[in-house]
Amino acid sequence: MQQDGDEVTSAAPRPSPVPVPPASASSDAAGAAAAPAPARPDPQRVAVRRRDRAPLPVVMAVCAVLLLVTIVAGVGFGSVGLSPAVVFHVVVRQLSGHQVNSVAGIIVWQIRLPRVLLAAVVGAALTTAGAVVQVLVRNALADPFLLGVSSGASVGATAVLLLGVFASLGVWAISVGSVLGALVAMAVVFGVSRSGRGLAPTQLILCGVVLSAMFESVTSFLIFRGNPQATQSVLFWLLGSFGLASWNQLPIPALALVAVMVYLLAQGRSLNALAMGAEPAASLGVDVHRLRRNLFFAASLLAGVAVAVSGVIGFVGLVVPHIVRLIVGSDHRRVLPVGVLFGAAFMVLGDLLARTIVSPQEMPMGVITAFIGAPTLLFLIRRRPYLYGATQ
């Protein structure tokens, strides 16, 4: 403060010094009383801000009802319309062990229900992965595909579809090829982006973008050199689709989602600390390097299993976490469970639109999510510039 005062007064003539009597204890007390007290948060304003957010059970209940409505609509709507009563009757009969061999039973249980449930699991997985990646790299515009995992999975799936790799595995061939491609991409990105003993977020982003472009070029080369008759199916898969959904594809992504969610909910406080930065998190006792490594593996696992069963579907992991944070705040103990339900409903609704807009044909999911996600993201940016990690 003294240096600042000297710099200001040096531009004007210095006044003659005025003798100042020694300060007494009473004058010190008076000066302390006259000095402005440090600003403290108003408890009433904090309480108002907290009351602005709906209780978590209420939000979870609303999202659960929304998910149930979208699932019933996804199973009931299509080229053959089915009422909710018929859908519930078929599901209850099948769960009780009675086969329903009617046309409605085959449509509900063998075609639409596994597809809708797979879309819900993939939507929840991509939303969770997006929220994790945004904490990991502390970038509000990050999504699961920023790390190059989806591009690696695309290489594996393209090799299966065009070159017949893992053909002996039958219906599991594409899933195995995609997961292996995602694991290879994850290992390469993780190894290249390591800085000493830690995992630098900036290097992680740069390495993910660069290696993603490299994997995409490998995919393009395989398409160029592969079987021309299979090119259309490969391109359709790269844009995302649930057309090949079956009950056999559901367990792996569902188990991966449950396992990752259990870990993330246990690390809720650490995620909130990491969202403020590495140094604040370390000062609170968080092992930043270990947490970043675990988050990287969790996001890569979710993105890998999602791409394995649905293809490349963008914008879900980018847009949905933003919408959820605007609803429930930035506390990840609220964001993660609400994001699972909301992301699942979002994907089920998108799949319903993909099946009905150009019926009897089917539109790729990547087109639907881009049409919905891009305007939504622009609206959110214009309505409220997003300051990532700020308390609401």
MARBA-519631 format. One record per residue (C-alpha): residue number from 1; residue in three letters; y, z, x. Coordinates in nm, 3 decimals, decimal comma. Each point is the difference from the previous one (the first is absolute). Last residue first. Layout:
! MARBA-519631
{NUM; Ala; {Y; Z; X}} ...
! end
This chain:
! MARBA-519631
{392; Gln; {-2,156; -0,809; -2,535}} {391; Thr; {-0,068; 0,090; 0,357}} {390; Ala; {0,054; -0,284; 0,242}} {389; Gly; {-0,315; -0,142; 0,158}} {388; Tyr; {0,106; -0,362; -0,027}} {387; Leu; {0,356; -0,065; -0,109}} {386; Tyr; {-0,038; -0,265; -0,268}} {385; Pro; {0,308; -0,183; -0,110}} {384; Arg; {0,005; 0,058; -0,377}} {383; Arg; {0,039; -0,266; -0,264}} {382; Arg; {0,017; -0,296; 0,235}} {381; Ile; {-0,303; 0,105; 0,205}} {380; Leu; {-0,197; 0,096; -0,310}} {379; Phe; {0,079; -0,331; -0,169}} {378; Leu; {-0,096; -0,197; 0,311}} {377; Leu; {-0,332; 0,189; 0,016}} {376; Thr; {-0,073; -0,072; -0,365}} {375; Pro; {0,091; -0,367; 0,040}} {374; Ala; {-0,246; -0,031; 0,294}} {373; Gly; {-0,280; 0,206; -0,151}} {372; Ile; {-0,058; -0,175; -0,332}} {371; Phe; {-0,007; -0,362; 0,115}} {370; Ala; {-0,162; 0,102; 0,330}} {369; Thr; {-0,262; 0,209; -0,182}} {368; Ile; {-0,087; -0,293; -0,225}} {367; Val; {-0,023; -0,257; 0,281}} {366; Gly; {-0,214; 0,228; 0,214}} {365; Met; {-0,232; 0,054; -0,296}} {364; Pro; {-0,102; -0,366; -0,006}} {363; Met; {0,034; -0,166; -0,344}} {362; Glu; {-0,311; -0,051; -0,209}} {361; Gln; {-0,080; -0,297; -0,223}} {360; Pro; {-0,090; 0,037; -0,366}} {359; Ser; {0,270; 0,127; -0,024}} {358; Val; {0,322; -0,060; 0,199}} {357; Ile; {0,173; 0,331; -0,081}} {356; Thr; {-0,316; 0,183; -0,111}} {355; Arg; {-0,210; 0,074; 0,308}} {354; Ala; {0,284; 0,058; 0,248}} {353; Leu; {0,186; 0,208; -0,258}} {352; Leu; {-0,299; 0,231; -0,040}} {351; Asp; {-0,032; 0,025; 0,377}} {350; Gly; {0,363; 0,107; 0,027}} {349; Leu; {-0,048; 0,265; -0,269}} {348; Val; {-0,303; 0,138; 0,182}} {347; Met; {0,199; 0,000; 0,326}} {346; Phe; {0,292; 0,193; -0,145}} {345; Ala; {-0,229; 0,250; -0,175}} {344; Ala; {-0,178; 0,075; 0,329}} {343; Gly; {0,329; 0,033; 0,185}} {342; Phe; {0,130; 0,244; -0,261}} {341; Leu; {-0,312; 0,217; 0,012}} {340; Val; {-0,030; 0,013; 0,379}} {339; Gly; {0,377; 0,024; 0,047}} {338; Val; {0,016; 0,312; -0,218}} {337; Pro; {-0,255; 0,172; 0,224}} {336; Leu; {0,176; -0,109; 0,323}} {335; Val; {0,367; 0,043; -0,097}} {334; Arg; {-0,026; 0,360; -0,120}} {333; Arg; {-0,144; 0,163; 0,313}} {332; His; {0,192; -0,270; 0,182}} {331; Asp; {0,332; 0,161; -0,092}} {330; Ser; {0,245; -0,292; -0,016}} {329; Gly; {0,105; 0,027; -0,363}} {328; Val; {-0,207; -0,033; -0,319}} {327; Ile; {0,137; -0,311; -0,173}} {326; Leu; {0,197; -0,172; 0,278}} {325; Arg; {-0,284; 0,080; 0,238}} {324; Val; {-0,249; -0,170; -0,235}} {323; Ile; {0,206; -0,318; -0,019}} {322; His; {0,031; -0,017; 0,378}} {321; Pro; {-0,375; 0,062; 0,045}} {320; Val; {-0,068; -0,289; -0,245}} {319; Val; {0,210; -0,260; 0,182}} {318; Leu; {-0,148; -0,025; 0,349}} {317; Gly; {-0,368; 0,079; -0,049}} {316; Val; {-0,010; -0,231; -0,301}} {315; Phe; {0,211; -0,276; 0,160}} {314; Gly; {-0,297; -0,200; 0,133}} {313; Ile; {-0,355; -0,071; -0,110}} {312; Val; {-0,227; -0,148; 0,270}} {311; Gly; {-0,358; -0,025; -0,121}} {310; Ser; {-0,152; 0,218; -0,269}} {309; Val; {-0,320; 0,163; 0,128}} {308; Ala; {0,050; -0,002; 0,378}} {307; Val; {0,378; 0,014; -0,027}} {306; Ala; {-0,025; 0,340; -0,168}} {305; Val; {-0,258; 0,129; 0,250}} {304; Gly; {0,226; -0,096; 0,291}} {303; Ala; {0,324; 0,129; -0,152}} {302; Leu; {-0,155; 0,339; -0,069}} {301; Leu; {-0,158; 0,026; 0,345}} {300; Ser; {0,316; -0,116; 0,176}} {299; Ala; {0,212; 0,256; -0,184}} {298; Ala; {-0,239; 0,282; 0,088}} {297; Phe; {-0,036; -0,110; 0,363}} {296; Phe; {0,376; -0,013; 0,049}} {295; Leu; {0,045; 0,332; -0,177}} {294; Asn; {-0,253; 0,161; 0,233}} {293; Arg; {0,176; -0,135; 0,309}} {292; Arg; {0,339; 0,108; -0,129}} {291; Leu; {-0,129; 0,349; -0,074}} {290; Arg; {-0,153; 0,035; 0,347}} {289; His; {0,319; -0,107; 0,174}} {288; Val; {0,222; 0,218; -0,221}} {287; Asp; {-0,194; 0,325; 0,035}} {286; Val; {0,214; 0,183; -0,256}} {285; Gly; {0,133; 0,344; 0,096}} {284; Leu; {0,334; -0,011; -0,183}} {283; Ser; {0,182; -0,099; 0,319}} {282; Ala; {-0,240; -0,292; 0,033}} {281; Ala; {0,096; -0,123; -0,348}} {280; Pro; {0,372; 0,030; 0,076}} {279; Glu; {-0,054; -0,197; 0,323}} {278; Ala; {-0,215; -0,275; -0,151}} {277; Gly; {0,229; -0,081; -0,289}} {276; Met; {0,089; 0,114; -0,352}} {275; Ala; {-0,298; -0,186; -0,152}} {274; Leu; {-0,221; 0,186; 0,248}} {273; Ala; {0,089; 0,331; -0,167}} {272; Asn; {-0,085; -0,127; -0,347}} {271; Leu; {-0,328; -0,140; 0,130}} {270; Ser; {-0,081; 0,333; 0,165}} {269; Arg; {0,062; 0,181; -0,326}} {268; Gly; {-0,235; -0,232; -0,189}} {267; Gln; {-0,280; 0,008; 0,258}} {266; Ala; {-0,267; 0,136; -0,237}} {265; Leu; {0,109; -0,261; -0,254}} {264; Leu; {-0,046; -0,267; 0,267}} {263; Tyr; {-0,354; 0,110; 0,091}} {262; Val; {-0,123; 0,013; -0,359}} {261; Met; {0,172; -0,332; -0,071}} {260; Val; {-0,173; -0,169; 0,295}} {259; Ala; {-0,347; 0,111; -0,116}} {258; Val; {0,063; -0,098; -0,363}} {257; Leu; {0,137; -0,343; 0,092}} {256; Ala; {-0,287; -0,074; 0,240}} {255; Leu; {-0,252; 0,101; -0,266}} {254; Ala; {0,161; -0,232; -0,257}} {253; Pro; {0,029; -0,287; 0,250}} {252; Ile; {-0,374; 0,027; 0,081}} {251; Pro; {-0,133; 0,070; -0,353}} {250; Leu; {0,160; -0,295; -0,191}} {249; Gln; {-0,142; -0,315; 0,157}} {248; Asn; {-0,351; 0,043; -0,145}} {247; Trp; {0,140; 0,035; -0,354}} {246; Ser; {0,132; -0,355; 0,018}} {245; Ala; {0,329; -0,178; 0,067}} {244; Leu; {-0,016; -0,366; 0,102}} {243; Gly; {0,312; -0,102; -0,196}} {242; Phe; {0,202; 0,293; 0,132}} {241; Ser; {0,241; -0,227; 0,188}} {240; Gly; {0,241; -0,001; 0,293}} {239; Leu; {0,200; -0,285; 0,154}} {238; Leu; {-0,240; -0,021; 0,296}} {237; Trp; {-0,290; -0,026; -0,247}} {236; Phe; {0,150; -0,310; -0,160}} {235; Leu; {0,054; -0,156; 0,344}} {234; Val; {-0,361; 0,070; 0,093}} {233; Ser; {-0,132; -0,139; -0,329}} {232; Gln; {0,202; -0,317; 0,049}} {231; Thr; {-0,116; -0,044; 0,359}} {230; Ala; {-0,370; 0,021; -0,088}} {229; Gln; {-0,042; -0,374; -0,062}} {228; Pro; {0,193; -0,085; 0,318}} {227; Asn; {-0,258; 0,187; 0,213}} {226; Gly; {0,172; 0,160; 0,296}} {225; Arg; {0,218; -0,129; 0,282}} {224; Phe; {0,335; 0,022; -0,178}} {223; Ile; {-0,095; 0,318; -0,187}} {222; Leu; {-0,120; 0,161; 0,322}} {221; Phe; {0,323; -0,098; 0,175}} {220; Ser; {0,210; 0,143; -0,283}} {219; Thr; {-0,190; 0,328; 0,023}} {218; Val; {0,054; 0,013; 0,376}} {217; Ser; {0,372; -0,065; -0,056}} {216; Glu; {0,007; 0,286; -0,249}} {215; Phe; {-0,160; 0,227; 0,259}} {214; Met; {0,273; -0,088; 0,252}} {213; Ala; {0,278; 0,058; -0,253}} {212; Ser; {-0,150; 0,339; -0,083}} {211; Leu; {-0,021; 0,074; 0,372}} {210; Val; {0,375; -0,048; 0,036}} {209; Val; {0,093; 0,196; -0,312}} {208; Gly; {-0,236; 0,288; 0,078}} {207; Cys; {0,110; 0,015; 0,363}} {206; Leu; {0,364; 0,019; -0,102}} {205; Ile; {-0,061; 0,264; -0,267}} {204; Leu; {-0,220; 0,217; 0,223}} {203; Gln; {0,245; -0,035; 0,288}} {202; Thr; {0,273; 0,140; -0,223}} {201; Pro; {-0,223; 0,279; -0,132}} {200; Ala; {-0,107; 0,119; 0,350}} {199; Leu; {-0,354; 0,139; 0,004}} {198; Gly; {-0,038; 0,265; 0,267}} {197; Arg; {-0,204; 0,061; 0,312}} {196; Gly; {0,184; -0,257; 0,210}} {195; Ser; {0,148; -0,250; -0,244}} {194; Arg; {-0,276; -0,133; -0,223}} {193; Ser; {0,094; -0,324; -0,177}} {192; Val; {-0,262; -0,220; 0,167}} {191; Gly; {-0,295; 0,228; -0,072}} {190; Phe; {0,093; 0,072; -0,361}} {189; Val; {0,070; -0,365; -0,075}} {188; Val; {-0,331; -0,109; 0,155}} {187; Ala; {-0,203; 0,274; -0,167}} {186; Met; {0,153; -0,069; -0,340}} {185; Ala; {-0,057; -0,373; 0,033}} {184; Val; {-0,365; 0,058; 0,090}} {183; Leu; {-0,042; 0,243; -0,290}} {182; Ala; {0,165; -0,243; -0,243}} {181; Gly; {-0,224; -0,285; 0,114}} {180; Leu; {-0,306; 0,222; -0,040}} {179; Val; {0,114; 0,100; -0,349}} {178; Ser; {0,060; -0,362; -0,099}} {177; Gly; {-0,333; -0,125; 0,133}} {176; Val; {-0,191; 0,282; -0,171}} {175; Ser; {0,177; -0,058; -0,331}} {174; Ile; {-0,050; -0,377; 0,016}} {173; Ala; {-0,371; 0,033; 0,078}} {172; Trp; {-0,080; 0,269; -0,258}} {171; Val; {-0,089; -0,252; -0,270}} {170; Gly; {-0,274; -0,144; 0,221}} {169; Leu; {-0,057; 0,194; 0,320}} {168; Ser; {-0,190; -0,291; 0,161}} {167; Ala; {0,321; -0,204; 0,004}} {166; Phe; {0,145; 0,240; 0,261}} {165; Val; {0,205; -0,292; 0,144}} {164; Gly; {-0,023; -0,313; -0,216}} {163; Leu; {0,268; -0,189; 0,192}} {162; Leu; {0,251; -0,065; -0,278}} {161; Leu; {-0,031; 0,295; -0,238}} {160; Val; {-0,118; 0,257; 0,254}} {159; Ala; {0,247; -0,104; 0,270}} {158; Thr; {0,278; 0,005; -0,259}} {157; Ala; {-0,094; 0,357; -0,098}} {156; Gly; {0,013; 0,120; 0,360}} {155; Val; {0,329; -0,175; 0,076}} {154; Ser; {0,151; 0,133; -0,323}} {153; Ala; {-0,097; 0,354; 0,099}} {152; Gly; {0,194; -0,045; 0,323}} {151; Ser; {0,302; -0,124; -0,193}} {150; Ser; {-0,025; 0,295; -0,238}} {149; Val; {-0,004; 0,246; 0,290}} {148; Gly; {0,306; -0,150; 0,168}} {147; Leu; {0,195; 0,327; -0,007}} {146; Leu; {0,269; -0,134; -0,236}} {145; Phe; {-0,268; -0,070; -0,259}} {144; Pro; {0,004; 0,359; -0,124}} {143; Asp; {0,373; -0,011; -0,087}} {142; Ala; {0,324; 0,078; 0,182}} {141; Leu; {0,343; -0,056; -0,155}} {140; Ala; {0,098; 0,369; -0,014}} {139; Asn; {-0,071; 0,043; 0,371}} {138; Arg; {-0,100; 0,334; 0,147}} {137; Val; {-0,293; -0,162; 0,189}} {136; Leu; {-0,266; 0,247; -0,113}} {135; Val; {0,180; 0,115; -0,314}} {134; Gln; {0,034; -0,355; -0,131}} {133; Val; {-0,358; -0,070; 0,107}} {132; Val; {-0,131; 0,294; -0,203}} {131; Ala; {0,188; -0,101; -0,317}} {130; Gly; {-0,130; -0,356; 0,035}} {129; Ala; {-0,358; 0,116; 0,055}} {128; Thr; {0,018; 0,211; -0,313}} {127; Thr; {0,133; -0,292; -0,203}} {126; Leu; {-0,262; -0,235; 0,146}} {125; Ala; {-0,282; 0,241; -0,084}} {124; Ala; {0,123; 0,070; -0,354}} {123; Gly; {0,033; -0,372; -0,074}} {122; Val; {-0,343; -0,069; 0,151}} {121; Val; {-0,160; 0,276; -0,211}} {120; Ala; {0,165; -0,125; -0,320}} {119; Ala; {-0,093; -0,363; 0,070}} {118; Leu; {-0,361; 0,108; 0,060}} {117; Leu; {0,002; 0,187; -0,332}} {116; Val; {0,133; -0,307; -0,182}} {115; Arg; {-0,255; -0,233; 0,159}} {114; Pro; {-0,289; 0,239; -0,062}} {113; Leu; {0,108; 0,027; -0,365}} {112; Arg; {0,057; -0,372; -0,060}} {111; Ile; {-0,324; -0,174; 0,093}} {110; Gln; {-0,321; 0,202; -0,029}} {109; Trp; {0,094; 0,283; -0,234}} {108; Val; {0,263; -0,152; -0,228}} {107; Ile; {-0,107; -0,364; -0,016}} {106; Ile; {-0,372; 0,083; -0,013}} {105; Gly; {0,050; 0,258; -0,274}} {104; Ala; {0,222; -0,230; -0,206}} {103; Val; {-0,260; -0,276; 0,017}} {102; Ser; {-0,270; 0,241; -0,112}} {101; Asn; {-0,252; 0,150; 0,237}} {100; Val; {0,124; 0,357; -0,019}} {99; Gln; {-0,242; 0,210; 0,205}} {98; His; {-0,025; 0,367; -0,092}} {97; Gly; {0,024; 0,254; 0,281}} {96; Ser; {0,276; 0,224; -0,136}} {95; Leu; {0,250; -0,162; 0,235}} {94; Gln; {-0,084; -0,343; -0,142}} {93; Arg; {0,041; 0,114; -0,361}} {92; Val; {0,330; 0,172; 0,076}} {91; Val; {0,137; -0,306; 0,181}} {90; Val; {-0,106; -0,239; -0,276}} {89; His; {0,148; 0,216; -0,277}} {88; Phe; {0,323; 0,058; 0,192}} {87; Val; {0,052; -0,375; 0,045}} {86; Val; {-0,086; -0,075; -0,364}} {85; Ala; {0,247; 0,261; -0,122}} {84; Pro; {0,268; -0,130; 0,239}} {83; Ser; {-0,029; -0,344; -0,167}} {82; Leu; {-0,139; -0,296; 0,189}} {81; Gly; {0,165; -0,339; 0,052}} {80; Val; {-0,207; -0,278; 0,154}} {79; Ser; {0,209; -0,211; 0,240}} {78; Gly; {0,142; 0,326; 0,124}} {77; Phe; {0,127; 0,335; -0,122}} {76; Gly; {-0,230; 0,295; -0,067}} {75; Val; {-0,096; 0,106; 0,352}} {74; Gly; {0,350; -0,028; 0,145}} {73; Ala; {0,154; 0,155; -0,310}} {72; Val; {-0,236; 0,298; 0,018}} {71; Ile; {0,074; 0,036; 0,373}} {70; Thr; {0,375; -0,035; -0,056}} {69; Val; {-0,003; 0,271; -0,266}} {68; Leu; {-0,206; 0,235; 0,218}} {67; Leu; {0,236; -0,053; 0,295}} {66; Leu; {0,305; 0,072; -0,214}} {65; Val; {-0,166; 0,314; -0,138}} {64; Ala; {-0,074; 0,114; 0,356}} {63; Cys; {0,358; -0,077; 0,105}} {62; Val; {0,137; 0,212; -0,286}} {61; Ala; {-0,238; 0,286; 0,083}} {60; Met; {0,089; -0,013; 0,371}} {59; Val; {0,371; 0,007; -0,082}} {58; Val; {-0,046; 0,301; -0,226}} {57; Pro; {-0,222; 0,181; 0,252}} {56; Leu; {0,262; -0,064; 0,274}} {55; Pro; {0,289; 0,155; -0,189}} {54; Ala; {0,284; -0,248; -0,068}} {53; Arg; {0,264; -0,024; 0,267}} {52; Asp; {0,355; 0,064; -0,117}} {51; Arg; {-0,083; 0,371; -0,010}} {50; Arg; {-0,012; 0,003; 0,378}} {49; Arg; {0,344; -0,157; 0,026}} {48; Val; {0,136; 0,254; -0,250}} {47; Ala; {-0,153; 0,287; 0,196}} {46; Val; {0,158; -0,128; 0,319}} {45; Arg; {0,336; -0,023; -0,178}} {44; Gln; {-0,035; 0,359; -0,128}} {43; Pro; {-0,106; 0,127; 0,342}} {42; Asp; {0,314; -0,150; 0,158}} {41; Pro; {-0,088; -0,103; 0,351}} {40; Arg; {0,192; 0,190; 0,263}} {39; Ala; {0,316; -0,105; 0,176}} {38; Pro; {0,093; 0,215; 0,296}} {37; Ala; {0,275; 0,251; -0,077}} {36; Pro; {0,357; -0,109; 0,054}} {35; Ala; {0,190; 0,216; 0,246}} {34; Ala; {0,242; 0,244; -0,167}} {33; Ala; {-0,250; 0,287; 0,002}} {32; Ala; {-0,078; -0,061; 0,364}} {31; Gly; {0,368; -0,010; 0,077}} {30; Ala; {0,054; 0,327; -0,186}} {29; Ala; {-0,288; 0,164; 0,185}} {28; Asp; {0,135; -0,120; 0,330}} {27; Ser; {0,346; 0,126; -0,097}} {26; Ser; {-0,149; 0,342; -0,078}} {25; Ala; {-0,183; 0,013; 0,331}} {24; Ser; {0,317; -0,074; 0,185}} {23; Ala; {0,113; -0,327; 0,146}} {22; Pro; {0,218; 0,026; 0,307}} {21; Pro; {0,357; -0,109; -0,067}} {20; Val; {0,074; -0,370; 0,039}} {19; Pro; {0,278; -0,108; 0,228}} {18; Val; {0,133; -0,340; -0,098}} {17; Pro; {-0,051; -0,276; 0,248}} {16; Ser; {0,273; -0,259; 0,007}} {15; Pro; {-0,094; -0,307; -0,195}} {14; Arg; {-0,195; -0,276; 0,174}} {13; Pro; {0,161; -0,338; -0,023}} {12; Ala; {-0,216; -0,243; -0,200}} {11; Ala; {-0,301; -0,217; 0,101}} {10; Ser; {-0,166; 0,292; 0,179}} {9; Thr; {-0,018; 0,191; -0,326}} {8; Val; {-0,293; -0,201; -0,137}} {7; Glu; {-0,208; -0,007; 0,318}} {6; Asp; {0,057; 0,370; 0,063}} {5; Gly; {-0,110; 0,087; -0,355}} {4; Asp; {-0,319; -0,201; 0,032}} {3; Gln; {-0,079; 0,172; 0,328}} {2; Gln; {0,056; 0,338; -0,158}} {1; Met; {-0,241; -0,080; -0,287}} 
! end
